[in-house]
Amino acid sequence: LENDSTITRALNIYASLTNTRICICGGDGTVGWVLSHLVDTFPALQNPPASILPLGTGNDLSRVLCWGYQYASGQLLKTLLQIPRAHPMILDRWKIHIETLDTNSSNDESLNRRRSFFSFIDQPKFIQNADQPIYENHHTPINMFFFNYISFGLDAAVVLDFHARRTRDPSKFTSPLKNKLIFIKESRKYFNEFAFGVSWNLSSYIRLICDEQDMTESIRHCHSLVLLNTRGFGAGTHPWGGTSVNTVPSQTIDHSDDDSSNHEVAHSTINHFEVQNFGDEKIEVLGLNTMQMALIHIGFRGTRIAQCRQVRIELSHPMPAHMDGEAFYLARSTAINITHAGQVMVLRNDNK
């Protein structure tokens, strides 16, 4: 698939057939690209439901829909045999709208006070080095829609450096194992940000508004801000925790009594968090500090902030972002409005 027209031609070949199901071969970025095209091409929820053959690095959506975490020899035939018995599901799509933010005219005095106070403390590297040459070709997101997640801050900075290096020298990225080793090497560049996380936090640079309510105080102890549509993030972690109505029943860890819940702030329109559902037209908002960024890989969760229908994120400084496997750098003061933008039919693999 080279562009949107090749997707259209491929779909038109089989448009007259009934009970058509498709398989998307690729990583999270490719899968999101094709799914978004399905939303725009077909009437609501009338698209051929899609399965996934994971060919990327993280493959989070493939994991969530139980199609596997990476491609293995002989998997294609097995996948094709499982597709007819897979279960159709509704998956939300979310749109990001980026606009320039005039920080001089901002009347958010609390944000200005936090920014003034933290100006006496070393800023994280991804704020200090906003003009790095490696970011020049990554100032614009590949698309304006996501199905899985979008994140800002420290985790996105590591992913962006990894992505920029892979773009410069793709010959070194020839296997999942090599990719993971290079990713670890890139993360070591941010040793100070991880080791001295107590000296900085995202509330100095981000204003968070969920369903028109200012939730910035809830990220005062956080170094990454994550918006989740599905439960999967960061190559197989489940930072929201608990169970999901979209998952196959399995052994899950519910950390409702963990210490990590001490700083949680629920959206004021509800008095509890509902079970996560990637087809409910709501998005989960959570924060991660440097400790939680490590602990989510062994089953712990982050700090739950809100479940809402729209989010506005105001960035007073340049900021790296990571959306469905694709990283980019917002090089100026920016506001990002995130709203629901349709749904698509996908397939969950219940064949075990």
N, C-alpha and C positions, 0 to 999 in steps of 0.2 A: 504494500500500500504506500503510494508516494504522496497522495494528496486526497482532498475530499472527493474529487471526481472519480478516482479509482475505487473508493468505497461505494459510491453510488452505482457504478457499473457492475461491481461484484454483486450488490444486492438486487439489481434489476434482473440479473440472469435467472434468479430463483423467485422473483416476486410473485409469479402466478401459482406457485406451489403452495399447497395447504400444509399446515403443521411444520413450517420451516423453523429450524433451530440453527444457530450459528456458533462457531467457535473462534474466539479472538486469540491469536498467538502473539504474545508480547508481554512487556512489563506494565506497571501501573499507568505510565504515561500513554502508551499505545492503546491500552484497554479503555482508558478514559476518553481518548480521542474518538475511537469508534463508537462508544456508547453515546457520547454527546451527539454524534452525527445521527444515531438512531432516534434520539429524542426529537431532533429537528426535522427529520424526514417523515416519520410515521405519526398518525394520530395518537392521542394520548393512550399509552399502554397497549398499543396495537403492533409494536415492533416484534420481529422474530426474537424470542428470548435468547440471550447470549451466555455461553459458557466461556471458560478461559483455559488456555494452555500457557502456563507461566514461563516466560523467557527472560524476565528482568532480574534485578538484584533483590528488591524487597518483596515484590509480589504480594502486597498486603490484601488487595481485593480478592485475589485468587485464594489466599489462605482463608479469608472470611467466608467465601462461598464454597470452601472445601474442595478446591481443584488442585491443591498441592502448593508447596512453597518453592519448588524449582523443577525444571524439566529434567527427566531421567530417560535414559535409553528405552525405547519401546512404549513410552507413555502416551504417544499420540493415538495409537490403536486402542489402548485401554480407555482413553478419554472419549474417543468417538463412540465406543460401545456403551459408555455410561450416559452420554448426552440424552438419548431418548427416555431414560428413566429418571432424569434429573427433575427437580421441583422448581417451577417458576416462582419468582419472588419480585416484589416491587422495590426498586432502588431509587432514592432521591438524588436529584442533581442540584448543585449549588453554584451560584454565579458570583464572581467578584467584580466589583466596579471600582476602579482606581481613579482618584482625583487628587489634584494638588492641594495641599493643606497650607493655608496662610497662618503660620504660627505667630506672626506679629499681631494679628488681630484676634487671636484666641483669647477668650475670657475665662479660660480654665485656670484660675489662680493657683489651685492646689498642684496642678501639673507643673506650673512655672516654679513653685516653691521647691518641689522635689527635684526639678532639673537644676535649680540654683544650688541646692545642698550637695547634690552628687557631683557637681562640677569640681569639687575639691578632692574627689576620689577618682582614681584611675578608671577610665572607661574600658569596657571590654574591647578586644581587638577589632571585632567586626564593626564597631562604632568609630574607633579611632582611624582605621585604615579604609575609609569609605572610597578612596580614589585608587584602590589597587587595580593594576592593569588586568588582572585575571577576571575582574568583574565586568569589564567593558562590554563583553558580548552577552551578558546575562542580566540586562536591566529590564527586560520585558518578559512576562510569563508567556509560555508557548500558547496557552489558551486561557480563556476567562471562566472556565467551568471546572468543578471538581466533584468527584463522587465519593472520595475516601476521606481526605483530610487536607488541612492547610495548617502550617505552623510558622511561628516567628521566633527569632532569638538564637540561642546558642546551638540547639540541635540543627537548625537550618543553616547556620554558619558552617558547621562541619560538612554537611551534605553539599553545600554550594562549593566549597573548596574541592571536595571529591569530584563533583560533577565538572568543575572547570578543568581539573587535571585530566579527567577522562576525555574531555573534548579536545584538549591540546595533544594528547598522546594516546589514542585509543588502542594502539598495538599492545600496550601493557595490561589491558583489561580483557583478558582472554578466558577467564573462568570465574565462577562464584567465589572460590577460595582466594584467588589473587585479589579480587575486588574487595573482599572483607579485610585482607591484610593491608591493602592500601588505605582503606577507610580508617582503620585503627591508626595508621601512621599519620593521616591528615588530622585526626582528632587530637593527637599529641601536641599540635600547634597551639591548642587552646588550654594547655595545662594550667596556666594562671587563672583563667576564667573558671575552670572547674575547682581548682584548689582554694581560691580565695573568693568563692561565690558570695560569702557574707558581705563583701564590700560593694556589691552592686546588685541591682534587680531591674526587672523590666518596667516597673511602674515609673521609673525615671524617664523612659523613652516612649511608652505606649499609654494611650488612653483607651480603655475598653468599655464599650457600651453595648449591652445586651437587651434587646426589646426596649430600647430607649431609656434604660436605666444604667447609670454609671457604675461599673463594677471594677474600676481601676484599683481600688484598695485591695481587692482579692488577689492581685498579682504582685503585691509588695514583696513577697518572699520567693518569687518565681524567676527562672532564667530562660524558660521556653513557654510560649503560649500556643496551645494546640486546639484546633477546632475539628471535631470528629463527626463524620456522618456514619461510618461503620465502626466496629470495635477495634479494627486492626490498625496498627501504626508502627513505624520503625522496624520493619522486617519481622513481624510476628508478635509484638508486644500488645497488651490490652490495657492501656493506661487509664481508661475509665473504670475498669474493674467490674466485678460482678458478672451477671449473665446478660444475654441478649435474646429477645424473642425471635431473632432471625437465625440463631445458631442451632446446630444439631445438639441435643442433650449430651453433655459430656462433663467431665470433672473440671470444675472451675473454682477459682478462689474468690471468695467474697470478703473484702477487707473493710467491711463497714465499721469495724471496731478498731482499725489500725490507728496508730499515732498520726499517720498522714492525713487523717480526716480532721485534725484539730483546727486547721485554718480554712475549712470549707465554707463557702458562702452560697447559699441557695438563691436562685432568682426569686424575687419577692412575690411574684404572682403565683408561686406554688410553695407548698410547705414540705415537699419531699421530691426526690428525684425518681422519675419513672424509669421503667426498664428500657434499656437502650433498644431502639428500633430504627433501622436505616430506611424505613418507608413511611415514617410518621410526620414528615415535613418539619422536623425539629433537628437542631444540631446541638451536640454536646460541646461545651467549652470547659477547658481544664488548664491548669498550670503545672509545670514541672520545675522543681529546683534541681540543683546539680546532683544531689543524693538520689532523688526520685528518678532522674534520667538513667541511673545505673540500676536501681531496684526494680524498675518495671520489667527488666529482662529476666527477673526471677519470680515474677508473678504479682508484685505489688502494684499499686496504682498511684496516680497523681492526685492533685488537689482539685476536686470537682468545684466548678464555679457556677455554671448555669446550663439549663436546657432551654433553648429559645428558637424563635422563628426568623430573627434577623440580628445581625451583628455589625457594629461599626467599630473599626480599629483606626485610631489616629496615631500616626508615627511622627514624633517631633524630631527624630534623627533618622539617618539612613539605616536600613534594616534588611537582613537576609530573610528570605521566605522559602518554604518548601511545600509544594502542592502536588499531591498524587505522583510522587517520584521525580518531579522536576523542580530544580532549585533556581531561584533568581534573586536579584538584589535590587531593592527599592532605594535609589540613590539620593532621594530628596524627601523632604517632609511630605507625607502622603496620608490620605484617608482611604481606607478600604471598606466598602460596603458589601456585605455578604447576605444574599437573599436566596430563597428557594426558587428553582428554575426548571421545574418539570420533573418527570419520573420516567424510568425505563424498566423494561422487563429483563431480568437476568435469571440464570439457572443456578440453583444450589445443588451440589452433588451429595445426595444422601446415600449413595451406593457404597457400602463398606464391606 
